[in-house]
Amino acid sequence: MSQIKALILAGGFGTRLRPLSCYRPKLLFPIAGKPIIDWVLDGLSKNGIDEAILATNYLDDMIKDHLGKRYGKVRLHYSLEEKPLGTGGAIKEAERFLRGEKFFFVLNGDIVSSPPLRQILHQHTRKKATVTIMLKKVEDPTHFGVARLGKETKIIQFVEKPRLEDAPSRWINAGVYLLNSEIFSYLSPRTKSSIEKEVFPVLASSGKLFGYKYAAEWFDIGRFSEYRKANNVILSREAGSEPRIAPGAEVKIPTKLIPPLTISGGSRVEQATLGPYTSVGKKALIHEGSRISESILFDKVIVGKNSTIRGAIIGESVFIGNNVRIGENCVIGDHVFIHDNIAIKHDVRICPYKEVHRSIDRPGIVS
Ligand code: GTP
């Protein structure tokens, strides 16, 4: 497998994850204290892939600064688009890194899964496919491209975001592909295109598109609900029975820690109650009497005394005063400052750098 390269699509704007994606690529969002891209590269490494190309544009420097030229055993290259070219254009742009390859994997960078790449390759060559798409069965396929399957996992059509009653199956495009180099002839250079919408239908109609049915853990973290779900499941798996406290984090007794929970390095917790399903980023400072559960805190968050955060996502360098309440599904943008005694009920998104002086009791966006 080591001879097959992987291309990771890493240049999306992540608009559905605003405001947290305003200043941070989706791939650097943490899951159980580790950026999503690290989970993706760990998966490649486990499959024996040792060379990957990242197709970037939006905030590419942040990805490069984080990863550099190598991640463990995986050598990294960057294919930078001057402007976003969509999934098809990004693949074409990366052609120069893939010359001479018979086939290569493509992964959406916002999918966390354990793709069985060897088996996909095996099936791909056996069926003489041009493209094999990993398919995942879901209850609600209405947000995805849904495959109509013919004989032996041949994909005969893709229906994009159908109504539930119109969905041809529950098997969706899971964002992992094996492509033959022939794919480049279907794509135009420096032209924005969607491989899913423009190329896959052509291949389906000529019988060259196959699906690989995948049944294990899979998350598309494009939406906050899925992002939190991914965090919960991976936290349970990685830190299910014992709180995971990174070296350099300081926890004062009698802090109550309820797993699954991770606390990253440089954080200090003073007699608070943390967990379950909670991850605290680096260099956080949490004061006494506060309770944080089912939440994700990015780096450098400060939480005052006797505050409660439940079911929320808190961006980097947010300041939360004393006796603050933040409720279910709230998303607080980077550098927001929340004064003492504020209650933010539920489903509120606050844009970066806002100062919150008054309580917010209705769902909405504070911009
Ligand atoms: P939304 O704006 O919330 O839809 O997110 P997104 O822009 O990331 O789009 P989407 O989730 O459909 O993208 C799927 C994958 O393709 C993600 O890994 C994106 O990073 C990647 N992607 C989307 N558009 C581009 C692009 O123009 N260039 C590159 N290089 N990658 C892209």
Residues whose N, C-alpha, C, O or C-beta is under 5 A from the ligand:
A	BS01	GTP	L9 A10 G11 G12 F13 G14 T15 R16 L17 A55 T56 P84 L85 G86 T87 A90 N108 G109 D110 G222
